[in-house]
Amino acid sequence: MLDLFTVLTKGGFVLWQKTFAPITGTPVEDLIKNVLIEERAGIELYHKDNYCLKWTFANDVDLVFVVAYQKILQLGYIDELLETIKIIFLDTYKDTITQAQGVNGDYTSFDPIFDKILFQIEEKYAQNRQKAPRQFKDTKKFETSVKGSQAQNMGQLPVATKAVDETEIAKNIKALHLQGSPRIAGKGRRAIKSSKSTTANSPTPAEENTQKKKKSLKQARVWEGQIARGEMESLDYSKKEEGDVEAVAAQFIDDSKMGQKNASGIYEVQDVMEEDEDEEEDEEDEVGTTPKSSGIFSYFKAFTGQREVTAESLDPVLATMKEHLITQNVASHIADHLCQSVRSSLLGKKLGSFERLSNAVKTSMEAALKRILTPKTSLDLLRDIEQAKYEKRPYSICFIGVNGVGKSTNLSKVCFWLLQNNYKILIAACDTFRSGAVEQLGVHVRNLRALQTSGGGVVELFERGYGKDSAGIAKDAISYAKNNGFDVVLIDTAGRMQDNEPLMRALSKLVSTNQPDKIIFVGEALVGNEAVDQLTKFNQALKDFSGLQNPRHIDGMILTKFDTIDDKVGAALSMTYVTGQPIYFVGTGQTYTDLKNLKVSHVVHSLLKK
């Protein structure tokens, strides 16, 4: 009932493989590309087309054992088969594997051994197949119910792990050595563990200071329906000239946050400043002299001198790591998958006599975070714009997101950045739903024009009022930009919740009709699990409602309100993990210069520091 079983190195070299049926596509290659390299090994299964793939690691020799079978089948012996094959394969070819990772070895003699083991395990599970259906309390659905949550919080709910009982593996090996296939009674009992609920410390409210009210002078009464003379003058903007550059610059530009031009004359925004790491390094050096040390890795210091990483020593460390990631606003299930991926990469690994488990966990987690956060595509928007100019067409960027995250504000920041690089920009007001959306963009355009006193940058607003079809407005704007020599079209869309199907259909229509060069999701850095839900449903809506054979998806993200989260940068990790797409910029304020680059090292340092 299997389709494929293969043994390969972590570098991708296949040592041994056995196929039971013709394989369509490349499921193992997709597993390596989409799961193992992307640090998603914490998931239990990987589905590709009609196949279901499971795997296990032999970290001491850097090997991966992979099995593939039809996903419609429910094969209960896969875990036991993987563990049994791993032990016998390593025992049989231990001398060959240690030489150049075994790439020059001959493993053809393993075919009959594998056939005997597979026959034994299939016969055993055929005899011990469970006839009665499972009770509701034994299902995954029970864990999401009220009673299941209560039982889990009280530590009464057993949670099955992927571990296979070692006695069953030993029986399989013994039966193989006896050249027989006896019926081994009883199924391997799975180890159970209790989940503990973490209690959050409730913050104590700060005491409010009371101040005495100063006696104010008597003022003339303002009757209902009238405004005072001073209020009328403050609300009258008609006399203010657009050319008052100094007043506009003082309000909307912070000179300390202005970017710099590089050697090629390209204006680049600032990077997010990293905190000095010297304090953390000093604290780590003092750990050996003090009985109690601070930081999330203080718990790890007791585990020193380990020769081989075992589940008993690793699980408490990863539990502490998971709790810390959740406190940093990382989505809970993403933190769990990440820790499971680190666990699978470290379990069974040999450590040196003076190598600490804490250092191994930290190094592995840093590598996993960097691998996830490192962009897979180019972030150079200016190069793409120049390519579009060479093709004599405008480069279009569509900004999407939920309500109130700052799409229009960050669109104007991106526009200011492009103006500093002397591009002609057309802003398309496609938010025809929210009152004041067009006027807001008009104010931004007026301010940006006033600030653009030098260079060839030009900005203009394209609007058709309210209540119109946003897809049609975007199409007319792109056509207008092409006819009038604009370089970039920035498309502003209405904010919408991810569950609002009519508005999501309208957004999908806008994208499928105009095919913008970039679809940028604007999201808040304050959210945790909600970021995963927003991105997943936005991406799914773009695919479901497009009506195209190859639908579009989100190409990148901008994180707003980044200045309000201190070091809780978990939303950046959650968004990148879900979409696999990069973060172009982060918004750190209300001025046009509050747009910065987010470095991978800054996110990793913030996630792992105490």
MOQUI-V195437 format. One record per backbone hydrogen bond with DSSP energy under -0.5 kcal/mol. NH is the residue of the N-H (numbers start at 0). CO is the residue of the C=O. If there is no record, write none. Layout:
# MOQUI-V195437
NH&CO ; NH&CO
This chain:
# MOQUI-V195437
2&67 ; 3&67 ; 4&17 ; 5&65 ; 6&15 ; 7&63 ; 8&12 ; 9&61 ; 11&8 ; 13&11 ; 14&6 ; 14&12 ; 15&6 ; 17&4 ; 19&2 ; 20&2 ; 23&21 ; 29&25 ; 30&26 ; 31&27 ; 32&28 ; 33&29 ; 34&30 ; 35&30 ; 36&31 ; 38&35 ; 39&34 ; 42&39 ; 45&52 ; 47&50 ; 50&47 ; 51&68 ; 52&45 ; 53&66 ; 55&64 ; 57&62 ; 58&346 ; 60&57 ; 61&57 ; 62&57 ; 63&7 ; 64&55 ; 65&5 ; 65&63 ; 66&53 ; 67&3 ; 68&51 ; 69&0 ; 70&49 ; 72&69 ; 74&72 ; 75&73 ; 77&74 ; 80&76 ; 81&77 ; 82&78 ; 83&79 ; 84&80 ; 85&81 ; 86&82 ; 87&83 ; 88&84 ; 89&85 ; 90&86 ; 91&87 ; 92&88 ; 96&92 ; 97&93 ; 98&95 ; 99&97 ; 101&95 ; 101&98 ; 102&99 ; 104&101 ; 106&104 ; 109&106 ; 110&107 ; 112&108 ; 113&109 ; 114&110 ; 115&111 ; 116&112 ; 117&113 ; 118&114 ; 119&115 ; 120&116 ; 121&117 ; 122&118 ; 123&119 ; 124&120 ; 125&121 ; 126&122 ; 127&123 ; 128&125 ; 137&134 ; 138&135 ; 141&138 ; 142&138 ; 142&139 ; 143&139 ; 143&140 ; 144&141 ; 148&144 ; 149&145 ; 150&146 ; 151&147 ; 152&148 ; 153&149 ; 154&151 ; 155&150 ; 156&150 ; 157&155 ; 158&192 ; 159&157 ; 160&190 ; 167&164 ; 168&164 ; 169&165 ; 170&166 ; 171&167 ; 172&168 ; 173&169 ; 174&170 ; 175&171 ; 176&172 ; 177&173 ; 178&175 ; 179&174 ; 183&181 ; 184&182 ; 192&158 ; 196&152 ; 199&197 ; 201&199 ; 222&220 ; 225&222 ; 231&227 ; 232&228 ; 233&229 ; 234&230 ; 235&231 ; 235&232 ; 236&234 ; 239&236 ; 243&240 ; 244&242 ; 247&243 ; 248&244 ; 249&245 ; 250&246 ; 251&247 ; 252&248 ; 254&252 ; 256&253 ; 257&254 ; 259&267 ; 261&265 ; 264&261 ; 267&259 ; 271&596 ; 280&276 ; 281&277 ; 282&278 ; 283&279 ; 284&280 ; 285&281 ; 286&283 ; 288&285 ; 289&285 ; 289&286 ; 297&294 ; 299&296 ; 300&296 ; 300&297 ; 301&298 ; 302&299 ; 303&301 ; 308&348 ; 309&307 ; 313&309 ; 314&310 ; 315&311 ; 316&312 ; 317&313 ; 318&314 ; 319&315 ; 320&316 ; 321&317 ; 322&318 ; 323&319 ; 324&320 ; 325&321 ; 326&322 ; 327&323 ; 328&325 ; 329&324 ; 334&330 ; 335&331 ; 336&332 ; 337&333 ; 338&334 ; 339&335 ; 340&336 ; 341&337 ; 342&338 ; 343&339 ; 344&340 ; 345&341 ; 345&342 ; 346&342 ; 347&308 ; 348&345 ; 350&306 ; 354&351 ; 355&353 ; 356&302 ; 359&355 ; 360&356 ; 361&357 ; 362&358 ; 363&359 ; 364&360 ; 365&361 ; 366&362 ; 367&363 ; 368&364 ; 369&365 ; 370&366 ; 371&367 ; 372&368 ; 373&369 ; 380&378 ; 383&379 ; 384&380 ; 385&381 ; 386&382 ; 387&383 ; 388&384 ; 389&385 ; 390&386 ; 391&388 ; 392&387 ; 394&486 ; 395&393 ; 396&488 ; 397&517 ; 398&490 ; 399&397 ; 399&519 ; 404&401 ; 409&405 ; 410&406 ; 411&407 ; 412&408 ; 413&409 ; 414&410 ; 415&411 ; 416&412 ; 417&413 ; 418&414 ; 419&415 ; 420&416 ; 420&417 ; 421&418 ; 422&417 ; 424&422 ; 424&457 ; 425&487 ; 426&459 ; 427&425 ; 427&489 ; 428&426 ; 428&461 ; 429&427 ; 429&491 ; 431&429 ; 436&433 ; 439&435 ; 440&436 ; 441&437 ; 442&438 ; 443&439 ; 444&440 ; 445&441 ; 446&442 ; 447&443 ; 448&444 ; 449&445 ; 450&446 ; 451&447 ; 452&450 ; 457&422 ; 459&424 ; 461&426 ; 462&460 ; 466&431 ; 469&467 ; 472&468 ; 473&469 ; 474&470 ; 475&471 ; 476&472 ; 477&473 ; 478&474 ; 479&475 ; 480&476 ; 481&477 ; 482&478 ; 483&479 ; 484&481 ; 485&480 ; 486&423 ; 487&423 ; 488&394 ; 489&425 ; 490&396 ; 490&488 ; 491&427 ; 491&489 ; 492&398 ; 495&400 ; 499&496 ; 500&498 ; 503&499 ; 504&500 ; 505&501 ; 506&502 ; 507&503 ; 508&504 ; 509&505 ; 510&506 ; 511&507 ; 512&508 ; 513&509 ; 514&510 ; 516&395 ; 517&395 ; 519&397 ; 519&517 ; 520&518 ; 520&555 ; 521&399 ; 521&519 ; 522&520 ; 522&557 ; 524&559 ; 530&527 ; 531&527 ; 532&528 ; 533&529 ; 534&530 ; 535&531 ; 536&532 ; 537&533 ; 538&534 ; 539&535 ; 540&536 ; 541&537 ; 542&538 ; 543&539 ; 544&540 ; 546&542 ; 554&518 ; 555&518 ; 556&581 ; 557&520 ; 558&584 ; 559&522 ; 559&557 ; 561&586 ; 563&560 ; 564&561 ; 567&564 ; 568&566 ; 569&327 ; 571&568 ; 572&568 ; 573&569 ; 574&570 ; 575&571 ; 576&572 ; 577&573 ; 578&574 ; 579&575 ; 583&556 ; 583&581 ; 584&556 ; 585&595 ; 586&558 ; 587&593 ; 588&593 ; 591&251 ; 593&590 ; 594&592 ; 595&585 ; 596&269 ; 598&596 ; 602&598 ; 603&599 ; 604&600 ; 605&601 ; 606&602 ; 607&603 ; 608&604
